[in-house]
Amino acid sequence: MSVRVDTLVAVPGRASRRRREALTGIGLLLPSVALVVAFTIFPVGYNVWLGFYAKHSLRATSAWVGLGNYTQILTDPDFWRSVWLATVYAVASTALQIVVGVAGALILHRRFAGCDFLRGVALFPYMIPTVIAVFVWRWLMNDLYGVIPYVLSALRIPGMPEAWLTHSTIMWVLIVLSVWTFFPFVLVNVLARLQTIPLELYDAARVDGASAVRQFVHVTLPQLRNVLLIVLLLRGIWMFTKFDVPWLLGFGGGAGEAIRTLPVFTYQRSFTYYQAGMGAALSNVMLALLLMAVTIYFVAFPPEADETDG
């Protein structure tokens, strides 16, 4: 009988302790939840709501238009051109970043004199503020006093344009600039994965008579698969939504129309034409396009379990 009484007395104590622990856990989570609501859920929800209104960016007046903004967007040829330019820019720059980053990682993975110094130098473009990097490249590519056009003209390479910051070539400058600026992100991630690949795999491949190319194809690439897929997803999203580089490179001149990607087009609608509702609708469309692309990505490249050593 005494055991039962002790048990009945102890149960409420355990229940109250668990309740206090639960309340403590909820209290610790509340600041994080508040931050997520304030800086993620509320802005996204407000932007979705604003997309159904015709609202001036500087005035408090607004008018309900329903799907009018989206109807106007889908029938606007400038919108589809901006989507095409954003897609070309994202695909080309991301693909070249991966190629250059993987090549650089393979070189810096081997030990040689000055390897550590070159690893630090390779990170330099990624550490430069974007505005400085863009203005340096605008100076380098200037058709009057730029270093790169001068060198190319001195080499007399056939087919080289006389001016690079024009409608026909500024997209190439934007892509090269973006690759130079952001390839260190790929390099660091790939290099970190290369240093964890077991050397026994390469020894076994050499015993089987595999050449360096076959070792790269059958050993290195499978080990890099998960890292490359993550890098591809992140860099693709970031380049599609990149605003500062196209805007800084193209502003102040007519050639900027040739690199008016979707983020730049959205910004102009919001802060040049003061159409806040239209800008919100454009950003909602951009979010929908990214969600569609991410869904297709995960269907095409389903996640796999991490590779096990050996």
C-alpha positions in Angstrom: 0.0 0.0 0.0 2.9 2.4 0.8 4.4 1.7 -2.7 1.2 2.7 -4.3 0.9 5.9 -2.3 4.5 6.8 -3.2 3.8 6.2 -6.9 0.6 8.3 -6.8 2.6 11.1 -5.1 5.5 10.8 -7.5 3.5 10.9 -10.7 2.2 14.5 -10.3 5.8 15.6 -9.7 7.1 14.0 -12.9 4.2 15.5 -14.8 4.8 19.0 -13.5 8.5 18.6 -14.3 7.8 17.6 -17.8 5.4 20.5 -18.2 8.1 22.9 -17.0 10.6 21.4 -19.4 8.1 21.7 -22.3 7.3 25.3 -21.4 11.1 26.0 -21.2 11.6 24.5 -24.6 8.8 26.5 -26.1 10.2 29.7 -24.5 13.6 29.0 -26.0 12.1 28.4 -29.5 9.9 31.6 -29.4 12.6 34.0 -30.4 13.6 31.9 -33.4 9.9 31.5 -34.4 9.4 35.2 -34.1 12.4 35.9 -36.3 11.1 33.4 -39.0 7.6 35.0 -38.9 8.9 38.5 -39.0 11.5 38.1 -41.7 10.2 35.3 -43.8 6.6 34.3 -43.5 5.2 37.9 -43.1 7.2 39.4 -46.0 6.2 36.5 -48.3 2.6 36.7 -47.3 2.5 40.4 -47.6 4.1 40.2 -51.1 1.5 37.6 -52.2 -1.3 39.9 -50.9 0.2 43.0 -52.6 0.3 41.2 -55.9 -3.5 41.4 -56.2 -3.4 45.2 -55.9 -2.5 48.1 -58.1 -0.4 50.1 -55.7 2.0 53.1 -56.1 5.4 52.6 -54.5 5.3 55.9 -52.8 1.7 56.5 -52.1 -0.6 54.9 -49.6 -3.5 54.4 -52.1 -4.1 51.0 -53.7 -6.9 49.4 -55.7 -7.9 45.7 -55.9 -7.2 44.3 -59.4 -7.3 40.6 -58.6 -5.4 38.7 -61.2 -5.0 41.8 -63.4 -1.3 42.1 -62.6 -0.6 38.5 -63.6 -2.7 38.8 -66.8 -0.7 41.9 -67.8 2.6 40.1 -66.9 1.9 37.0 -69.0 0.9 39.1 -72.0 4.0 41.4 -71.7 6.8 40.5 -74.2 9.3 42.3 -72.0 8.5 39.9 -69.2 9.2 36.8 -71.3 12.4 38.4 -72.7 13.6 39.0 -69.1 12.8 35.4 -68.2 14.8 34.2 -71.2 17.8 36.5 -70.3 17.7 35.3 -66.7 17.7 31.7 -67.8 20.5 32.1 -70.3 22.6 34.0 -67.6 21.9 31.4 -64.9 22.5 28.3 -67.0 25.7 29.6 -68.7 27.3 31.2 -65.7 26.4 28.2 -63.4 27.7 25.6 -65.9 31.0 27.6 -66.4 31.4 28.1 -62.6 31.2 24.4 -62.1 33.7 23.6 -64.9 36.2 26.2 -63.7 35.7 25.4 -60.0 36.1 21.6 -60.5 39.2 22.2 -62.7 40.7 24.5 -60.1 39.9 22.1 -57.3 41.6 19.2 -59.1 44.7 21.3 -59.7 44.9 22.6 -56.1 44.2 19.2 -54.7 47.7 18.1 -55.6 50.6 19.2 -53.4 53.2 21.4 -55.1 55.3 24.4 -54.3 53.1 27.4 -53.7 49.9 25.4 -53.4 48.7 27.0 -50.2 49.4 30.4 -51.6 47.4 29.7 -54.7 44.5 28.4 -52.6 44.3 31.7 -50.9 44.6 33.6 -54.1 41.8 31.5 -55.7 39.4 32.8 -53.0 40.3 36.5 -53.7 37.5 37.1 -56.3 34.8 35.8 -53.9 36.0 38.2 -51.1 35.9 41.3 -53.3 32.7 43.4 -52.8 30.4 43.0 -55.8 30.3 46.7 -56.6 34.1 46.9 -56.8 34.4 43.7 -58.9 31.8 45.0 -61.4 33.4 48.5 -61.7 36.9 46.9 -62.2 35.5 44.8 -65.0 33.7 47.8 -66.6 37.1 49.5 -66.6 38.9 46.4 -68.0 36.4 46.0 -70.8 36.0 49.6 -71.8 36.4 50.0 -75.5 38.4 53.3 -75.2 40.9 52.5 -72.4 40.2 49.0 -71.3 43.1 46.6 -70.9 41.4 43.5 -72.3 40.1 45.0 -75.6 43.6 46.4 -76.1 45.3 43.0 -75.6 42.7 41.3 -77.8 43.2 43.8 -80.6 47.0 43.5 -80.3 46.7 39.7 -80.7 44.6 40.3 -83.9 42.3 37.4 -83.1 39.7 37.1 -85.9 36.1 37.7 -85.0 36.8 39.8 -81.9 34.4 42.8 -81.5 35.8 46.3 -81.2 33.6 47.1 -78.2 32.4 44.7 -75.6 29.9 46.7 -73.5 27.3 46.7 -76.3 24.0 45.0 -76.9 25.5 42.1 -78.7 28.3 41.3 -76.3 27.5 42.6 -72.9 25.8 39.3 -71.9 29.1 37.5 -72.5 30.9 40.1 -70.3 28.3 39.5 -67.6 28.7 35.8 -67.7 32.5 35.9 -67.6 32.4 38.5 -64.8 30.0 36.2 -62.8 32.2 33.1 -63.4 35.3 35.0 -62.2 33.5 36.3 -59.1 31.7 33.2 -57.9 33.7 30.1 -59.1 35.6 30.1 -55.7 32.4 28.9 -54.0 32.4 25.8 -56.2 36.2 25.3 -55.8 36.1 25.3 -52.0 33.2 22.8 -51.8 34.7 20.5 -54.4 38.2 20.7 -52.9 36.9 19.9 -49.5 35.2 16.7 -50.9 38.3 15.7 -52.8 40.3 15.6 -49.7 38.0 13.1 -48.1 38.0 10.6 -51.0 39.8 7.4 -49.9 43.1 7.0 -51.7 42.5 3.2 -51.8 40.0 3.8 -54.5 42.6 5.3 -56.8 45.1 2.6 -55.9 42.6 -0.1 -56.9 41.8 1.8 -60.2 45.5 2.0 -61.1 46.0 -1.7 -60.3 43.1 -2.4 -62.8 45.0 -0.3 -65.4 42.7 2.7 -65.4 44.1 5.9 -66.9 43.9 9.3 -65.3 40.7 10.1 -67.4 39.0 6.9 -66.4 40.0 7.4 -62.7 38.3 10.9 -62.9 35.2 9.5 -64.6 34.7 6.3 -62.6 36.2 7.3 -59.2 36.3 11.1 -58.7 33.0 12.1 -60.4 30.8 9.5 -58.5 32.4 10.7 -55.2 31.7 14.3 -56.1 28.1 13.6 -57.2 26.3 14.8 -54.1 28.5 17.9 -53.7 28.1 18.9 -57.4 24.3 18.5 -57.2 24.1 20.7 -54.1 26.4 23.3 -55.8 24.3 23.1 -59.0 21.1 23.8 -57.1 22.4 26.6 -55.0 24.4 28.4 -57.7 21.5 28.0 -60.2 19.0 29.6 -57.8 21.5 32.4 -56.8 22.4 33.3 -60.4 18.7 33.3 -61.5 17.9 35.7 -58.8 21.1 37.7 -59.0 20.3 41.5 -59.2 23.4 43.4 -58.2 25.8 42.2 -60.9 23.5 42.8 -64.0 22.3 46.1 -62.6 25.7 47.5 -61.8 27.2 46.4 -65.1 24.3 47.6 -67.3 23.0 50.8 -65.6 23.6 54.1 -67.1 23.6 52.9 -70.7 21.4 51.5 -73.4 23.3 48.2 -73.4 21.7 47.4 -70.0 18.5 46.4 -71.9 20.5 43.4 -73.2 21.0 42.1 -69.6 17.7 43.1 -68.1 17.1 39.8 -66.4 13.9 39.1 -64.4 15.2 40.5 -61.0 16.3 43.7 -62.8 12.9 43.9 -64.6 11.1 43.4 -61.3 13.2 46.2 -59.6 12.5 48.6 -62.5 8.7 48.0 -62.2 8.8 48.6 -58.5 11.2 51.5 -58.1 11.5 53.1 -61.6 7.9 53.0 -62.7 6.7 52.9 -59.0 4.3 50.0 -59.7 4.6 48.2 -56.3 1.8 45.8 -57.0 3.2 44.8 -60.4 6.7 44.3 -58.8 5.2 42.1 -56.1 3.4 40.1 -58.8 6.6 39.7 -60.7 8.5 38.5 -57.6 5.7 36.0 -57.0 6.0 34.7 -60.5 9.8 34.4 -60.0 9.2 32.4 -56.8 6.8 30.1 -58.7 9.3 29.6 -61.5 12.0 28.7 -59.0 9.7 26.2 -57.2 8.9 24.6 -60.5 12.6 24.3 -61.4 13.5 22.9 -57.9 10.7 20.3 -58.2 11.9 19.2 -61.6 15.5 19.2 -60.3 14.7 16.8 -57.4 12.6 14.6 -59.7 15.5 14.4 -62.2 18.2 14.0 -59.5 16.7 12.2 -56.5 18.9 12.5 -53.4 21.0 9.4 -52.6 22.6 8.2 -49.5 26.1 9.4 -48.7 28.9 7.3 -50.1 30.5 4.9 -47.7 34.3 4.6 -47.6 35.6 1.5 -49.3 
